[in-house]
Amino acid sequence: MLAILAAVLFGLALLMELAGFGLGSVITTGTLTTAGLLCVALHLAGVATDRSRFSRRRRR
């Protein structure tokens, strides 16, 4: 989920950079890029991943 969010943020940053506009002084392409990198880092660290799929069940 975080990887998808990062891709969306990077896409928005790219569109804003190509179009040459920003959403005020708070949300810039640098802000979106930093947020995207944060989401990628969290995804690679394993935050918010579903580990129940890979858990082993005890056999009787």
N, C-alpha and C positions, 0 to 999 in steps of 0.2 A: 504494500500500500504506500509506503514511504517512497519507493522508487517511482511509482506512478506520479505522486505529488511532485517529486523532484523534476520529472520530465515535463510536467505542466508548467512549473515555475521557470525552467530553462526555456521552454517554448515561448512563454510570455516575455521573458527578458530578450530573446532574440527578435521577436516581433516589435517590441518597443525600440530596440536598438536600430533595426532596419527602417522603421517608420520615423525615427528621430523625435519621439515624444516621450514624456514622462507623466506620471500621475502625481504631480506636486513635488515638493522637496523631500517628502518622506519615502515614497516608493519610487525607486529608480531602478535601472537595469542592474546596478551593482548590488542593491538590496535583494532583488529577486535571485541573482546569481548566488549570493551568499546563502540565502534560504534554501536554494536548491542543493548546494554543496552540503549544507547541514543535514538535509533529508537523506542524501546519498550516504553520508557518514553514519547516520543513525541506522539506515538500512543495512549497511555492511557490518555494523556492530551487532546486529541481531535484535534491535529494539522493535517491538510490535510484530514479531514474527510468530507464526502459529507453529509451535513446537509439538502440539499434540498429534500431528500427523506422523511424526517420526518417533514417537514414544513406543517402546516395546511393551507388549502385553505379557503378563505372566502366564505361563502355560501350566496347566494342572496335570 
